[in-house]
Amino acid sequence: MTREHPTADSTRTARSWPLYGAAFATALSLGICWTAMPFVLTAIGGAETHVGYALAGNSLAYMAALLITGSWLGHLDVRRATRLATIVALVAAAAMVAAVFGAGRQGEVAGPAWIWMIIAAGGFGGAAMALFWPFLMSWVSARYEGVRLNRRLGRYNGSWSSGALVGPIIGAWLVERNPLWPMVAAVGCFALSLLLLVLARNNTGHTGEDGPSGAPPEPIHDPRALIAYRWMSRVALFCAWASQAIVRSQFALLFVALGYSEAQFGIYYAVFALCNFLSLTAAGRWAFWHFRLAPLLAGQMVLMVALLMMIYGRTLGVFVVSAIVLGLPFGFAYSSHLYYGVSASRNRSTRMVIHEIVISVGVITGAGTGGHLARHVGPYAPYWFAVALIGLGLVVQLAIYFACRTRFPRPEAG
């Protein structure tokens, strides 16, 4: 009897490899496409505002679709939802290929229609992802709680973040040679993701249900503390993604304006992605941070340090260190909200939708506001905006923490 549990777990892990592969391939596609996007748009005549609109439009469409998914489509079968999403995203990426190719054929006289076609296709693909990430995360995490849930999410986070690690390097390398090649590569990666989803097996039953994971369930923390940490991690996640959106859209242009190449920006972003991967993997491996305030607050402060390094830094070495400093708390913010968000929840598809909505709001805020500030105020204004946003986030987190302790004080021992 004692050997049945690990055997069942290993069987489920073996059956899950196509899911982890699909997460890797999709993240790889998005990493290639959106790292190259600022350079692709400027190559066909786009301005800083178009760069901001592209990323913000992608996230806005994603968030709008998430609201529909969470309200009406949570009952969909995970296999059908993820396959449909990948097909639509593949078509959107193909439309981007057509737009870049068309603009290249027209040369210097290329009109704004091609730019807006790319922005529209990005929004179309973003909306499709509302049927991909929440359902894939629900598929991976179904029937797990406690430490096992944390480790399961750690494997999933390691899969997509490794794709996000490789994608920027490939995207920056390809866009230096031709703006068309990153878009073509994105199409190929989506095709691979679709193939892996076809191979995947659905053995979870309804994704919103909890079931036995092969071991007795672990004790759940105080529900009132769970609510507080869920909201504090939500603030951290928003601040992290707003900052990252500014870095991904506007810092790419500033980086090149300072005399560095697109390929060097790919290396910069790969360092960030590597540290994000390591942070996600470590958070999924160890659970010492569960229900502790200090790691959440420390992560916010480290994010602020990274942004200040971008503002005052001028050398490549300083920027590389800022990528390290940015990547570690970014990964932790993602892991912490993912864990607190789905813990003790029976309807995990809805929880995953909320997780993705917070990310989308952060990206829209960072990319949209960052593009406007860079265009009309100055090249460093977006980073000061992010610093102020993180400072406000720290205040909100402390307010939530002390409000919870005041309203629901811990009972004294004995």
C-alpha positions in Angstrom: 0.0 0.0 0.0 2.8 2.4 0.8 4.2 2.2 -2.7 1.0 3.1 -4.5 1.1 6.8 -3.9 4.5 7.6 -5.5 3.6 5.3 -8.4 0.4 7.2 -9.0 2.2 10.5 -8.8 4.9 9.5 -11.2 2.3 8.2 -13.6 0.5 11.5 -13.6 3.8 13.4 -14.0 4.7 11.2 -17.0 1.3 11.9 -18.6 1.8 15.6 -18.0 4.9 16.1 -20.1 3.0 17.3 -23.2 1.3 20.0 -21.1 4.7 21.2 -19.8 5.9 21.1 -23.4 3.0 23.1 -24.7 3.6 25.7 -22.0 7.3 25.9 -23.1 6.4 26.2 -26.8 3.8 28.8 -26.3 6.0 30.9 -24.0 8.8 30.5 -26.5 6.6 31.9 -29.3 5.4 34.8 -27.3 8.9 35.6 -26.1 10.2 35.6 -29.7 7.3 37.7 -31.0 7.1 40.4 -28.2 10.8 40.8 -27.7 11.2 41.6 -31.4 7.9 43.6 -31.6 9.4 47.1 -30.7 12.1 46.7 -33.4 9.6 45.2 -35.9 7.2 48.1 -35.5 9.9 50.8 -35.8 11.4 49.0 -38.8 8.1 49.5 -40.7 7.6 53.1 -39.6 6.0 52.8 -36.1 6.6 55.2 -33.3 7.0 54.8 -29.5 3.2 55.1 -29.1 2.6 52.2 -31.5 5.0 50.1 -29.5 3.1 50.8 -26.3 -0.3 50.4 -28.1 0.8 46.9 -29.4 1.6 45.5 -26.0 -1.3 47.3 -24.2 -3.7 46.2 -26.9 -2.6 42.6 -26.6 -3.2 42.6 -22.9 -6.4 44.6 -23.1 -7.9 42.0 -25.5 -6.6 39.3 -23.3 -8.2 40.8 -20.2 -11.5 41.4 -21.9 -11.6 37.8 -23.1 -10.7 36.6 -19.6 -13.7 38.3 -18.2 -15.9 36.4 -20.7 -14.1 33.2 -20.0 -14.5 33.5 -16.3 -18.1 34.4 -16.5 -19.5 32.0 -19.2 -16.8 29.6 -20.4 -15.3 28.1 -17.2 -17.1 24.8 -18.0 -15.3 24.1 -21.2 -13.2 21.0 -21.6 -9.6 21.8 -21.1 -8.4 20.0 -24.2 -10.8 21.7 -26.6 -10.2 25.1 -25.0 -6.4 25.0 -25.2 -6.4 23.6 -28.8 -8.8 26.2 -30.0 -6.8 29.0 -28.4 -3.6 27.7 -30.0 -5.2 27.6 -33.5 -6.5 31.1 -33.2 -3.1 32.4 -31.9 -1.4 30.6 -34.8 -3.6 32.4 -37.3 -2.9 35.8 -35.6 0.8 35.2 -35.8 0.4 34.3 -39.5 -1.4 37.7 -40.0 1.6 39.4 -38.4 3.9 37.6 -40.9 1.7 38.9 -43.7 1.8 42.5 -42.4 5.5 42.6 -42.1 5.9 41.0 -45.5 3.5 43.5 -47.0 5.2 46.5 -45.4 8.6 45.2 -46.6 7.3 44.9 -50.2 6.2 48.6 -50.1 9.5 49.8 -48.6 9.8 53.4 -47.4 6.3 54.2 -48.7 4.6 51.6 -46.4 1.5 53.0 -44.9 0.2 52.9 -41.3 -2.3 50.1 -42.2 0.4 47.5 -41.8 1.3 48.8 -38.4 -2.3 48.7 -37.2 -2.7 45.2 -38.8 0.1 44.0 -36.5 -1.5 45.7 -33.5 -4.9 44.2 -34.3 -3.4 40.7 -34.8 -1.7 41.1 -31.5 -5.0 41.8 -29.8 -6.6 38.9 -31.6 -3.9 36.6 -30.4 -4.1 38.0 -26.9 -7.8 37.3 -26.7 -7.1 33.7 -27.8 -4.7 33.2 -24.9 -7.7 33.6 -22.5 -8.6 30.1 -23.5 -5.1 28.8 -23.1 -3.3 29.8 -19.9 -6.1 29.6 -17.4 -7.2 26.2 -18.7 -3.7 24.8 -19.0 -2.9 25.9 -15.5 -6.1 24.4 -14.2 -5.3 21.2 -16.1 -1.9 20.9 -14.6 -2.9 21.7 -11.0 -6.2 19.8 -10.7 -6.5 17.6 -7.6 -3.4 18.9 -5.8 -3.1 20.9 -2.6 -0.4 22.1 -0.2 3.2 21.2 -0.9 2.3 18.9 -3.8 0.4 21.8 -5.4 3.4 24.0 -4.9 5.7 21.5 -6.6 3.3 20.9 -9.5 3.0 24.6 -10.1 6.8 24.8 -9.8 7.2 22.4 -12.7 4.6 24.3 -14.8 6.3 27.6 -14.0 9.7 26.2 -14.9 8.3 25.0 -18.3 6.9 28.3 -19.4 9.6 30.4 -17.9 12.3 28.4 -19.7 10.5 29.2 -22.9 10.5 32.8 -21.9 14.2 32.5 -21.3 15.1 31.3 -24.7 12.6 33.3 -26.6 14.1 36.8 -26.2 17.5 35.6 -27.4 16.1 34.1 -30.5 13.7 37.0 -31.1 16.5 39.6 -30.8 18.9 37.6 -32.9 16.3 37.1 -35.7 15.1 40.7 -35.8 18.6 42.0 -36.4 18.7 40.0 -39.6 15.2 40.6 -40.8 12.0 41.8 -39.1 10.1 39.0 -40.8 11.9 36.1 -39.2 10.7 36.5 -35.6 7.1 36.4 -36.8 7.7 33.3 -38.8 9.4 31.6 -35.8 6.4 32.5 -33.7 4.1 30.7 -36.1 6.3 27.6 -36.0 6.3 27.5 -32.2 2.5 27.7 -32.0 2.3 24.8 -34.4 4.5 22.8 -32.1 2.4 23.7 -29.1 -0.7 22.5 -31.0 0.9 19.2 -31.8 1.8 18.7 -28.1 -1.8 19.5 -27.0 -3.0 16.8 -29.4 -0.8 14.3 -27.7 -1.8 15.3 -24.2 -4.4 13.2 -22.3 -7.1 14.6 -20.0 -7.2 12.5 -16.9 -8.3 15.2 -14.5 -12.1 15.0 -14.9 -13.7 18.4 -14.5 -11.0 21.0 -13.9 -12.9 22.7 -11.2 -13.1 19.7 -8.9 -10.6 18.6 -6.3 -9.9 15.0 -5.8 -7.3 12.7 -4.1 -3.7 13.2 -5.1 -2.5 9.9 -3.8 -1.9 11.2 -0.2 -3.9 12.5 2.7 -4.7 16.2 2.2 -2.4 18.7 4.0 -3.8 21.1 6.5 -5.0 24.4 5.1 -3.8 27.6 6.7 -6.2 30.0 8.4 -8.7 31.1 5.7 -8.6 34.8 6.9 -4.8 34.8 6.5 -5.2 33.2 3.1 -7.5 36.0 2.0 -5.0 38.7 3.2 -2.0 37.1 1.6 -4.0 36.5 -1.6 -4.6 40.2 -1.8 -1.1 41.3 -0.9 0.4 38.9 -3.5 -2.1 40.3 -6.0 -0.7 43.8 -5.4 2.8 42.5 -5.8 1.8 40.7 -9.1 0.3 43.9 -10.5 3.3 46.0 -9.7 5.7 43.4 -11.1 4.0 43.1 -14.4 3.4 46.8 -14.8 7.2 47.3 -14.3 8.0 44.4 -16.6 5.7 45.8 -19.4 7.6 49.1 -19.3 10.9 47.3 -19.5 9.8 45.1 -22.3 8.3 47.9 -24.4 10.1 51.2 -23.7 13.5 50.0 -22.3 14.1 48.2 -25.5 14.1 51.5 -27.4 16.1 53.4 -24.7 18.6 50.6 -24.6 19.3 50.9 -28.4 19.3 54.7 -28.2 22.1 54.5 -25.7 24.3 52.7 -28.3 23.6 49.0 -27.7 22.3 46.5 -30.2 19.1 44.6 -30.5 21.0 41.3 -29.9 22.5 42.8 -26.7 19.0 43.6 -25.5 18.1 40.0 -26.2 20.9 39.0 -23.9 19.8 41.5 -21.3 16.2 40.2 -21.4 17.5 36.6 -21.4 19.3 37.3 -18.1 16.1 38.6 -16.7 14.3 35.5 -17.9 16.9 33.2 -16.4 16.6 34.9 -13.0 12.8 34.7 -13.4 13.1 30.9 -14.2 15.4 30.3 -11.2 13.0 32.2 -8.9 10.0 30.3 -10.1 11.7 27.0 -9.8 13.0 27.7 -6.3 9.6 29.0 -5.1 8.0 25.8 -6.4 10.7 23.6 -4.7 10.7 25.2 -1.2 7.7 26.4 0.8 9.4 28.3 3.6 7.9 31.6 2.2 4.3 30.5 2.6 2.3 33.0 4.7 5.3 35.2 5.5 5.1 39.0 5.0 8.8 39.7 4.7 9.4 38.0 1.3 6.5 39.9 -0.3 7.7 43.3 1.0 11.3 42.5 0.1 10.4 41.6 -3.4 8.7 45.0 -3.9 11.7 46.9 -2.6 14.1 44.9 -4.9 11.9 45.7 -7.9 12.3 49.4 -7.0 16.1 49.0 -6.9 16.1 47.5 -10.3 14.2 50.4 -11.8 16.5 52.9 -10.2 19.5 51.1 -11.7 17.8 51.5 -15.2 17.3 55.2 -14.6 20.8 56.0 -13.4 22.8 53.3 -15.2 24.6 53.9 -18.5 26.9 50.9 -18.8 26.0 47.4 -20.0 27.3 45.9 -16.7 24.8 48.0 -14.6 22.0 47.0 -16.9 22.8 43.3 -16.7 22.8 43.6 -12.9 19.4 45.4 -13.1 18.1 42.4 -15.1 19.1 40.1 -12.3 17.6 42.3 -9.6 14.4 42.6 -11.6 14.0 38.9 -12.5 14.2 37.4 -9.0 11.3 39.3 -7.4 9.3 39.2 -10.6 9.3 35.4 -10.5 8.5 35.3 -6.8 5.6 37.7 -7.2 4.2 35.3 -9.9 4.6 32.2 -7.8 3.2 33.7 -4.6 0.0 34.8 -6.2 -0.4 31.6 -8.2 -0.1 29.6 -4.9 -2.3 31.8 -2.7 -4.8 32.2 -5.5 -5.6 28.5 -6.1 -5.0 27.2 -2.6 -8.2 25.8 -1.0 -10.2 26.6 -4.2 -12.5 24.2 -5.9 -13.1 26.3 -9.0 -9.5 26.7 -10.1 -10.4 27.8 -13.6 -11.9 31.0 -12.2 -9.0 31.5 -9.9 -6.6 31.2 -12.8 -8.7 33.7 -14.7 -8.3 36.2 -11.9 -4.6 35.6 -11.8 -4.3 36.3 -15.5 -6.6 39.4 -15.3 -4.3 40.9 -12.6 -1.3 40.3 -15.0 -3.2 41.9 -17.9 -4.2 45.0 -15.9 -0.5 45.4 -14.9 0.7 45.1 -18.5 -1.9 47.5 -19.8 -1.0 50.0 -17.1 2.7 49.7 -17.7 2.8 49.5 -21.5 0.1 52.1 -22.2 1.2 54.6 -19.6 4.8 54.0 -20.3 4.4 54.6 -24.1 2.5 57.8 -23.4 5.0 59.1 -20.9 8.0 58.3 -23.1 6.5 60.1 -26.0 5.2 63.2 -24.3 7.2 63.6 -21.1 10.7 62.0 -21.5 12.5 58.7 -22.0 13.0 58.1 -18.2 9.4 59.1 -17.1 8.1 55.6 -17.5 10.5 54.2 -14.9 9.8 57.0 -12.4 6.1 56.1 -12.9 6.9 52.4 -12.1 8.9 53.5 -9.0 5.9 55.5 -7.7 3.6 52.6 -8.5 5.7 50.1 -6.5 5.9 52.6 -3.5 2.1 52.8 -3.5 1.9 49.0 -3.7 4.0 48.7 -0.5 1.7 51.0 1.3 -1.4 49.0 0.2 0.2 45.7 1.2 1.0 47.0 4.7 -2.5 48.4 5.0 -4.0 45.0 4.1 -1.7 43.2 6.5 -2.4 45.4 9.5 -6.1 45.6 8.7 -6.3 41.8 8.8 -4.4 41.6 12.1 -6.6 44.3 13.7 -9.9 42.9 12.5 -9.0 39.2 13.0 -6.3 39.1 15.8 -4.6 35.8 16.4 -5.9 33.9 19.4 -3.4 33.6 22.3 -1.8 30.3 23.0 -3.4 28.3 25.7 
